[in-house]
Amino acid sequence: MNDEGIEIGEEQDDQEFYEHIRVVVDPGQSLLRIDKFLINHTKNATRSKVQQSIENGNVLVNDKTIKSNYRVKPNDIITVVFAHPPREIELIPENIPINVVYEDDDIVLVNKQAGIVVHPGYGNYRGTLVNALVYHFQNLPNKTLTIENPQAVLRPGLVHRLDKNTTGIMVIAKSEIAMVKLAKDFFDRNMDRKYVALVWGDFQEDGGTVTGNVGRHLKDRKKMDVFPVDSEFGKHAVTHYKVLERFGYVTLIECKLETGRTHQIRAHMQHIGHSLFNDDTYGGDRILKGTTFAKYKQFVENCFTLLPRQALHAKSLGFTHPVSGKYVHFDSELPDDMQSVISKWRVYANSNTLEE
């Protein structure tokens, strides 16, 4: 979840935002710089677009990233991911229920439910939170913002987002001044954001910090990956966590974001061996810890049924009000699906049935 200003990513599949290209180089191809090769062999590709994709690690040759001075050789297999060009779309108001936590003339806080995409994107223009916002609120600030992506589609009121299946607190700007100041606060990391997650495994310590660049996975473009802090890939990311409750095979934790990268908590937790419970993108939808007993397997599968998504909730959000200048803080209850699964694990852990 990339809260650093306006996000460019979304929980939807990447093909909705990116153009995927695969080229097998002709056996008779002479040596040629890859940027020139792609310009000649790809529709609507400009030199700057190609070079930016190479810099972002979105151009692979034989499954390996390359630099722009790489020379294409016969039989090379080139795969490319280009961001789709912006599409001017009409935002259609839709009467989708919104759980409003707080509202004044400049901001509105909503408690986002699971299963709803935050904003329209390529191939997905209906049923989003933005469609609901333009129905329920008039004259939301609506312009292309350039903090992260100068080609971002219009996203009225949005200054950050949550993944499709992540629940919790979001702030929406209702005025131009609120949008500008809140976007800057997210960019400057002046937001106090805390999440609650249920993750696989137990921790030796009661808390810790995960530091590692988060960026698009080099082979699976639908997910993020963690790279060394001195890597050329990804962006600096820091997640602080502390244990709230231990259940043996799973643990309830609180995460505090120092940065806000796309899927940061989900990628960082997988990186340290604690994938979020039932996170199908990062391996948490399998039984990662526990016994081989059929009864235990059925218990976990029942939990997956109760919570058909990653166990992640944006619990609270604190920030300086963009107009009054006062510090405000908003909290939310865990959604019913997470509460139900946590309760089941609490009973299971206390029943002395944990066996290796």
C-alpha positions in Angstrom: 0.0 0.0 0.0 1.7 3.0 -1.1 0.7 5.9 1.1 3.5 8.2 0.0 1.4 10.8 -1.7 -0.8 9.4 -4.4 -0.4 5.8 -5.3 0.1 4.4 -8.7 -0.5 0.7 -7.9 -3.7 -1.0 -7.0 -4.8 -4.4 -5.7 -6.2 -5.3 -9.1 -4.2 -7.6 -11.4 -1.3 -5.9 -13.1 -2.7 -6.5 -16.5 -5.3 -3.9 -15.8 -2.6 -1.3 -15.4 0.2 -2.6 -17.5 0.9 -3.7 -21.1 2.8 -7.0 -21.2 5.0 -7.7 -24.2 7.1 -10.7 -25.1 9.5 -10.7 -28.0 11.8 -13.6 -29.3 14.6 -12.0 -31.2 15.1 -13.2 -34.7 18.1 -15.5 -35.3 19.4 -13.1 -37.9 19.2 -10.0 -35.7 22.4 -7.9 -35.6 23.6 -6.5 -32.2 21.5 -3.5 -31.3 20.9 -1.5 -28.2 17.8 -2.8 -26.5 16.1 0.6 -26.2 16.5 1.1 -30.0 15.3 -2.5 -30.6 12.2 -2.0 -28.5 11.3 1.3 -30.1 11.5 -0.4 -33.5 9.5 -3.5 -32.4 6.9 -2.1 -30.0 3.8 0.0 -30.9 3.6 3.4 -29.2 7.0 3.0 -27.4 9.0 6.1 -27.0 12.7 6.3 -26.0 11.9 7.8 -22.6 9.2 5.3 -22.0 11.5 2.4 -22.8 14.4 3.8 -20.8 12.1 4.4 -17.8 10.8 0.8 -17.9 14.4 -0.5 -18.1 15.4 1.7 -15.1 12.4 0.4 -13.1 13.4 -3.2 -13.8 10.4 -3.8 -16.0 12.4 -5.1 -19.0 13.9 -8.6 -18.7 16.1 -10.4 -21.2 16.2 -14.2 -20.7 14.5 -13.6 -17.3 17.2 -11.2 -16.1 17.1 -7.4 -15.7 19.4 -5.4 -17.9 20.7 -1.9 -18.5 19.8 0.4 -21.3 23.1 -0.1 -23.1 22.5 -3.9 -23.3 22.8 -5.1 -26.9 20.2 -7.5 -28.1 21.5 -10.8 -29.5 19.8 -13.4 -31.7 17.3 -15.7 -29.9 17.1 -13.4 -26.8 13.7 -13.6 -25.1 12.6 -10.1 -24.1 9.7 -9.5 -21.8 8.5 -5.9 -21.1 5.9 -4.4 -18.9 4.8 -0.9 -19.9 2.4 1.2 -17.9 -0.8 1.8 -19.9 -1.3 5.4 -21.1 -3.7 7.4 -19.0 -7.3 7.1 -20.0 -9.7 9.9 -19.6 -12.8 8.4 -18.0 -16.1 9.6 -16.7 -16.4 8.9 -13.0 -19.9 7.4 -12.7 -21.5 8.1 -9.2 -22.7 4.8 -7.7 -24.8 4.4 -4.5 -22.3 2.1 -2.7 -22.6 2.3 1.1 -19.7 4.1 2.9 -19.0 3.8 6.6 -18.2 7.4 7.6 -16.3 7.7 10.8 -15.9 11.5 10.8 -16.7 14.4 8.5 -16.1 18.2 8.4 -15.8 20.8 5.7 -12.3 19.7 4.7 -11.9 16.0 5.4 -13.9 12.8 5.7 -12.7 9.6 7.4 -14.1 6.3 6.1 -13.8 2.7 7.4 -13.2 0.8 4.2 -14.7 -2.7 3.9 -13.0 -5.7 2.3 -13.4 -6.4 -1.4 -13.7 -2.9 -2.7 -11.0 -1.4 -5.0 -10.2 2.2 -4.0 -10.0 3.9 -7.4 -10.8 3.1 -11.0 -8.0 1.8 -13.2 -7.4 0.3 -16.6 -10.2 -2.2 -17.2 -11.9 -1.5 -13.9 -14.0 1.7 -13.9 -17.1 0.7 -11.8 -17.8 -0.4 -8.2 -14.8 1.4 -6.6 -14.6 3.6 -3.5 -14.1 6.6 -5.8 -17.4 5.8 -7.6 -19.0 5.8 -4.2 -17.3 9.0 -3.1 -18.5 11.0 -6.0 -22.1 9.8 -5.3 -22.1 10.7 -1.6 -20.0 13.9 -1.7 -20.2 16.9 -4.0 -17.3 18.9 -5.4 -14.4 16.7 -4.2 -11.1 18.1 -5.4 -10.5 16.3 -8.6 -7.3 16.7 -10.5 -4.2 14.7 -11.7 -1.6 14.8 -8.9 2.0 14.3 -9.7 3.8 13.3 -6.4 4.3 9.7 -7.6 2.9 9.5 -11.1 2.4 12.5 -13.4 0.1 10.3 -15.5 -2.2 9.3 -12.7 -5.9 9.2 -13.6 -8.2 11.5 -11.8 -8.9 10.4 -8.3 -11.2 12.8 -6.5 -10.3 13.3 -2.8 -7.7 10.5 -2.6 -4.4 11.1 -0.9 -3.6 7.4 -0.1 -5.2 4.0 -0.5 -5.6 0.6 0.9 -5.5 -2.7 -1.0 -8.7 -4.2 -2.3 -8.9 -6.8 0.6 -7.5 -4.7 3.3 -10.0 -3.0 5.6 -9.7 0.1 7.8 -9.4 3.8 8.2 -8.8 6.1 5.2 -8.9 9.9 5.0 -10.4 11.7 2.1 -9.8 15.3 1.2 -13.0 17.4 0.6 -11.2 20.7 -0.3 -8.2 21.6 -2.4 -6.2 22.9 0.5 -6.9 19.6 2.4 -5.8 17.5 -0.6 -2.5 19.5 -1.0 -1.6 19.4 2.7 -2.6 15.8 3.3 -0.7 14.6 0.2 2.4 16.4 1.4 2.1 14.9 4.9 1.9 11.4 3.4 4.9 12.2 1.2 6.8 13.7 4.2 5.9 10.7 6.4 4.0 12.8 8.9 1.2 10.3 9.3 0.8 8.0 12.3 -0.5 4.8 10.7 -1.0 1.6 12.7 -2.3 -1.7 11.3 -3.3 -5.0 12.9 -2.4 -8.2 11.2 -2.6 -11.9 11.9 0.5 -13.7 10.6 1.8 -17.2 10.5 4.4 -18.3 13.1 5.6 -17.2 16.4 8.2 -14.5 17.1 11.2 -14.9 19.4 11.0 -11.2 20.4 8.1 -9.0 21.4 8.8 -6.6 18.6 11.2 -5.6 15.9 11.8 -3.7 12.7 11.9 -4.8 9.1 14.0 -2.7 6.7 14.4 -3.6 3.1 13.6 -2.0 -0.3 10.2 -2.9 -1.6 9.6 -3.0 -5.4 7.9 -4.9 -8.1 8.9 -8.6 -8.2 11.4 -9.1 -11.0 9.6 -12.2 -12.4 6.0 -12.1 -10.9 4.8 -8.6 -11.8 1.6 -9.1 -9.8 3.4 -8.9 -6.4 6.1 -7.0 -4.7 9.4 -8.2 -3.4 12.0 -7.1 -0.8 15.5 -6.2 -1.9 18.6 -5.2 0.1 18.8 -1.6 1.3 21.7 -0.9 -1.0 20.0 -2.5 -4.0 19.2 -0.7 -7.2 15.7 -2.2 -7.1 12.8 -1.1 -5.0 12.3 1.9 -2.7 13.4 2.3 0.9 10.8 0.8 3.3 10.7 0.4 7.0 8.0 -1.5 9.0 8.0 -1.6 12.9 6.0 -4.4 14.5 5.1 -5.6 18.0 3.4 -8.7 19.2 -0.1 -8.2 20.6 -1.1 -11.8 21.2 0.4 -15.2 20.6 -1.6 -18.2 19.5 1.3 -20.7 18.9 1.1 -21.3 15.2 -0.1 -17.7 14.4 0.5 -14.3 16.0 -1.5 -11.1 16.2 0.8 -8.1 15.6 0.6 -4.4 15.3 2.5 -2.8 12.4 3.5 0.9 12.3 4.7 2.2 8.9 7.6 4.5 8.7 7.2 4.4 4.9 4.3 3.5 2.8 5.1 1.3 -0.2 2.7 -0.9 -2.2 2.0 -4.1 -0.3 4.7 -3.1 2.2 3.4 -5.0 5.3 2.5 -8.0 3.2 5.9 -8.2 1.5 7.9 -7.4 4.6 6.2 -10.1 6.7 6.7 -12.7 4.0 10.3 -11.7 3.8 10.9 -12.5 7.5 9.0 -15.8 7.3 5.6 -14.5 8.7 3.2 -14.3 5.8 -0.2 -12.8 6.6 -2.8 -15.3 7.3 -4.7 -16.3 4.2 -2.7 -13.9 1.9 -3.0 -15.7 -1.4 -0.5 -13.4 -3.1 2.3 -13.9 -0.5 1.9 -17.5 0.4 -0.3 -17.2 3.5 -3.2 -19.2 2.1 -1.4 -22.4 2.9 -0.8 -24.1 6.2 2.6 -22.8 7.0 2.8 -23.8 10.7 1.2 -26.5 12.8 0.6 -30.2 12.9 -0.3 -32.7 10.1 -3.5 -33.8 11.9 -6.6 -33.8 9.8 -8.5 -32.1 12.6 -6.0 -29.2 12.6 -6.1 -28.9 8.8 -9.9 -28.7 8.9 -9.7 -26.0 11.7 -7.4 -23.8 9.5 -9.5 -24.3 6.4 -12.6 -23.2 8.4 -10.6 -20.1 9.4 -9.8 -19.4 5.7 -13.5 -19.7 4.9 -14.4 -17.2 7.7 -11.7 -14.8 6.5 -11.4 -15.2 2.7 -8.7 -12.5 2.4 -5.4 -11.4 4.0 -5.8 -10.7 7.7 -4.8 -7.0 7.6 -6.7 -4.0 9.0 -5.7 -0.3 9.0 -6.6 0.2 12.7 -5.8 3.8 13.3 -4.7 7.0 11.6 -3.4 10.2 13.2 -2.3 13.4 11.5 -2.4 17.2 11.8 -5.7 18.6 10.5 -5.0 20.4 7.2 -7.0 23.5 8.2 -7.3 23.7 12.0 -3.7 22.6 12.5 -4.8 20.4 15.5 -3.7 16.8 15.8 -6.5 14.4 15.2 -6.6 10.6 15.7 -9.1 8.1 14.5 -9.4 4.5 15.5 -11.6 1.6 14.2 -12.7 -1.8 15.5 -11.4 -4.9 13.8 -13.9 -6.2 11.2 -16.1 -9.2 12.1 -14.2 -11.6 9.9 -10.9 -10.9 11.6 -12.5 -10.9 15.1 -14.1 -14.3 14.4 -10.8 -15.9 13.3 -8.8 -14.4 16.1 -11.4 -15.7 18.6 -11.2 -19.2 17.1 -7.4 -19.2 17.3 -7.5 -17.9 20.9 -9.8 -20.9 21.9 -7.6 -23.3 20.0 -4.4 -22.1 21.6 -5.9 -22.2 25.1 -7.2 -25.8 24.6 -3.8 -27.4 25.0 -4.1 -29.1 21.6 -1.0 -27.5 20.1 1.3 -30.4 19.2 4.3 -30.6 16.9 
